[in-house]
């Protein structure tokens, strides 16, 4: 049988071990929460950028000089929509399309009507 001195030390050690494990779990939880918060911030930033700088379609086939670019999310009939793919068009951000052809490309009036 243990005397009261050993019981006190055993109890103190068990409590210390428990508290140490609780702190480790809390630190692990906080790290996961911080990682999740960072992912949310990055997703919100990407969504905001996509709204401010949407994907557009730019004709990539040879022919008449390009004058316009089209909305990728809801293109007009001029892109010859073909089962989910626009043949002869490249997808890029609007900011990049605006710089093509010496900065002369404009939004298609039918796509952004």
N, C-alpha and C positions, 0 to 999 in steps of 0.2 A: 504494500500500500504506500502511496506517495504522501509525503508530508505537505503541509500548506505552502511552504516555500516553493517546492517544485511545482505544485499545482498552479500557483500564481505565475511562475515563469512559463509554464506550458500554455496557460491561458493567454498570456501576453504575446507569446510567439504565434499562437494560432490567430489571434486578432491581427497582429502585424502582417502575417501571411495573407489573411483575408483582405485587409486594406490594400496591400501591395497588388494583389490580383485585381481588385476593383479599380485601382488607379490605372493599371495596365489596360484593362478593358475600356475604361473611359478614354484614355489616350488613343487607343485604336479606333474607337467610335468617332472621336473628334477628328482624327486624320481622315477617316472615310467620309465624314460629313463635309470637311473642307474640300476634299476631292470632288464630291458631288456638287457642291456649290460652284466650284471652278468650271465644271462641265456645263452647268446651267448658264453661267455667265458667258461661256464661249458659244453655246447654242443660241442664246439670245442675240449675241453680237452677229453671228452668222445670219440669223433670221433678219435682223435689222439691215445688214448689208445687202442681202438678197432683195429686200423691199426697196432699198434706195438705189441699188445697182443691179437690176434684174438681168436674167439671161435673155439674150436676143439671138435672132437668126440673121446671119449675113450670107448673101449669096456667094458661093465659092466657085461656081462654074464660070467658064470663060464666056464672054459675050459683051453686051452693052455695058458701059461703065456703071458701077453701082451708085445709086443715089440714096437708097433707104436701107434700113434694117428693120426686122420684124420682131414682134413680141413672141418669145419662145413658148410661153405658157398658153397663149391663145392666138395663134397665127391666123392671118387672113387667108383667103383662097389663093392669093398670088404666090404662096410658097409651095403650091401643089402638094398639099398634105397627103401622105401616102402611108396609111396604116400605122401611124405613130412615128414615122420618120420623114424628115424633110430631105429629099434627095437634092443634092447640089447646094446645100446650105450648111454653114458651120455655126456652132453654138459658142457664144462668148458673152462676157459681161458687157453691159451697155457702155460703160466708160471706155472699154477697149474699142468697141465699134465706132464710137464717136471720133476716135483718133485716126481711123482708117481713111484712105483716100485724101489725105491732107486735111482731115477734119471737116469734110463736106457732107458726110452721111447724116441723114436725119431720120427721125422716127417715121414709119409708114403710117400715113393718116388713117388707113383702114383698120390697122391693128390697134391703134390707140384712140379710136373714135369714141 
